[in-house]
Amino acid sequence: MRIGEAASLSGLSARMIRYYEQRGVVRGARARDGHRRYTDDDVRRLRRLRALLAANIAPECAERAVADVTTRARGLPDGPPEGSAGGAG
């Protein structure tokens, strides 16, 4: 779906969706016509993020929580990569 539809379904503005795309929360792929395309999973992540922000969760924490859920859903290891800040040293 295009960004306007994703914005309507998620309750976020197109500008905020582009911001969260830059932050890595969603991955809007470019179609042949040059427009961004978003998946139903992207919209679910954006809705989850909006709900966390509405609950006064700090933006960085909300982004991390959405990314953690996405990581687990894809079967990827939890936590930061070895040797990164916050990892066991």
Buried (B, 14 or more C-beta within 10 A) or exposed (E): BBBEEBBEBBEBEBEBBBEBBEEEBBBBEEEEEEEBBBBEEBBBBBBBBBEBBEEEBEEEEBBBBBBEEBEEEEEEEEEEEEEEEEEEE
